[in-house]
């Protein structure tokens, strides 16, 4: 399964952007060749398979990142529960 992720353009060189995902230090590289119109520093874009597909406004980017964080947190919770069940079984 592939996800398209929202990211903020931090730099652009030769039609390729370095984009920050969320508030952390995760960066992705994305070609801007598929975008309608020009992209600028500070723009938010949705990225899939190395391509910026479209621009997002700040609110849409924040909402998308919040949903992705919720999914990641839910996965972590399920994973911890599974690991604890495995440990409990091993002790029995």
C-alpha positions in Angstrom: 0.0 0.0 0.0 1.3 3.5 -0.8 0.4 6.7 0.8 0.5 10.2 -0.5 1.9 12.5 2.2 1.7 16.3 2.7 4.9 18.2 3.0 6.2 21.7 3.0 8.7 22.9 0.3 11.9 24.0 1.9 14.1 24.3 -1.2 13.8 24.0 -5.0 16.5 23.3 -7.5 16.0 22.4 -11.1 12.3 21.5 -10.7 13.0 19.2 -7.7 11.9 20.2 -4.2 13.3 19.2 -0.8 10.2 18.9 1.4 9.8 18.7 5.2 7.2 16.2 6.5 5.4 17.4 9.6 7.3 19.3 12.3 10.3 16.9 12.5 13.5 16.4 10.6 12.1 14.0 7.9 12.7 15.3 4.4 11.6 13.9 1.1 12.6 14.8 -2.4 9.9 15.4 -4.9 9.7 16.4 -8.6 7.5 19.3 -9.3 6.9 18.5 -12.9 3.3 17.2 -12.4 2.1 20.3 -10.6 -0.4 22.7 -12.2 1.2 26.1 -11.9 4.4 27.2 -10.1 5.5 26.0 -6.7 7.3 28.3 -4.2 9.2 27.9 -1.0 6.7 27.4 1.9 4.0 25.8 -0.3 2.5 22.6 0.9 2.2 19.8 -1.6 0.9 16.2 -1.5 3.7 13.8 -2.5 3.4 10.3 -3.9 6.1 8.1 -5.4 8.5 11.0 -5.6 6.2 13.5 -7.3 4.3 16.5 -5.9 0.8 15.9 -7.2 -0.9 19.1 -6.1 -0.6 22.0 -3.8 -2.5 22.1 -0.4 -3.4 25.0 1.8 -2.0 25.0 5.3 -5.2 23.8 7.0 -5.5 20.8 4.6 -1.9 19.8 5.2 -2.3 20.0 8.9 -5.5 18.0 8.9 -3.9 15.3 6.7 -0.8 15.1 8.9 -3.0 14.8 12.0 -4.9 11.9 10.4 -1.6 10.2 9.5 -0.3 10.7 13.1 -3.5 9.1 14.5 -3.1 6.1 12.2 0.5 5.7 13.2 -0.4 5.9 16.9 -3.2 3.3 16.5 -0.7 1.0 14.8 1.8 1.4 17.6 -0.8 0.6 20.2 -1.9 -2.6 18.3 1.7 -3.6 17.9 2.5 -3.1 21.6 -0.6 -5.2 22.5 0.5 -7.9 20.1 4.0 -8.0 21.5 2.7 -8.1 25.1 0.5 -11.1 24.2 3.4 -12.8 22.7 5.5 -12.3 25.8 2.6 -13.5 28.0 2.3 -16.7 25.8 6.0 -17.3 26.1 5.8 -17.1 29.9 2.9 -19.6 30.1 
